[in-house]
Amino acid sequence: MEEIFQKKNNYEVALFFSSDFNEEQLKNSSKQVEDLISQNGGIISRLNEIKKIKLAYPIKKMQLANFASIEFFAPTEIASKISES
């Protein structure tokens, strides 16, 4: 089991979604990122649930956002694939 993690780096990705998203849209969007990680050799170690937060400053005129984070182990190539998505 340790061999699997030795060839992978530890990453965390923060997800911000519009506060206008309904629950189904949030689940689908989060699932897309989870699938992207898994399909590219990543192993999810922690998935923090989505919660609504007040932003420190407006982003695209929005004061609130839905926030989640995912911690995972993956090969280095995955970082660019996630950035592109």
C-alpha positions in Angstrom: 0.0 0.0 0.0 2.8 2.4 0.8 4.3 1.9 -2.7 1.1 3.4 -4.2 1.6 6.7 -2.2 5.4 6.9 -2.7 4.9 7.7 -6.4 2.3 10.4 -5.8 2.2 13.9 -4.3 -0.3 15.1 -1.8 -2.6 17.9 -3.1 -5.5 19.9 -2.0 -7.9 21.7 -4.3 -10.4 24.3 -3.1 -13.7 24.5 -5.0 -15.8 27.7 -5.1 -19.3 27.5 -6.7 -21.8 30.2 -7.2 -24.2 30.7 -4.3 -27.0 30.5 -6.9 -26.3 26.8 -7.5 -28.9 24.4 -6.2 -28.0 21.2 -4.3 -28.0 19.0 -7.4 -25.8 21.4 -9.4 -23.3 21.4 -6.4 -23.2 17.6 -6.2 -22.7 17.3 -10.0 -20.0 19.9 -10.1 -18.1 18.4 -7.1 -18.5 14.9 -8.6 -17.0 16.0 -11.9 -13.8 17.1 -10.0 -13.8 13.8 -8.0 -14.1 11.8 -11.2 -11.3 13.8 -12.9 -9.0 13.1 -10.0 -9.9 9.4 -9.9 -9.6 8.9 -13.7 -6.1 10.4 -13.7 -4.7 8.1 -11.1 -5.5 10.1 -8.0 -6.6 8.7 -4.7 -9.0 11.0 -2.7 -8.0 11.0 1.0 -10.5 13.6 2.3 -13.6 15.2 0.9 -14.9 18.2 2.9 -18.6 18.8 2.5 -19.9 21.8 0.6 -20.9 24.7 2.7 -22.0 28.3 2.0 -19.5 30.9 3.1 -19.2 34.7 3.1 -16.4 35.9 0.9 -13.8 38.3 2.3 -14.3 40.5 -0.7 -16.7 40.3 -3.7 -15.8 38.0 -6.6 -17.7 38.9 -9.8 -20.1 40.9 -7.6 -20.9 37.9 -5.4 -20.6 38.1 -1.6 -21.4 34.5 -0.9 -20.2 31.2 -2.4 -20.4 27.5 -1.9 -17.1 26.1 -0.8 -15.6 22.6 -0.6 -12.1 21.1 -0.6 -10.7 17.8 -1.7 -7.4 16.4 -0.4 -5.8 13.7 -2.6 -2.7 11.8 -3.7 -1.9 11.9 -7.4 0.9 12.0 -10.0 2.3 15.5 -10.7 0.7 15.6 -14.2 -2.8 15.9 -12.6 -2.2 19.5 -11.4 -2.2 20.8 -15.0 -5.3 18.7 -15.9 -7.3 20.1 -13.0 -6.2 23.6 -13.8 -7.4 23.2 -17.4 -10.9 22.0 -16.3 
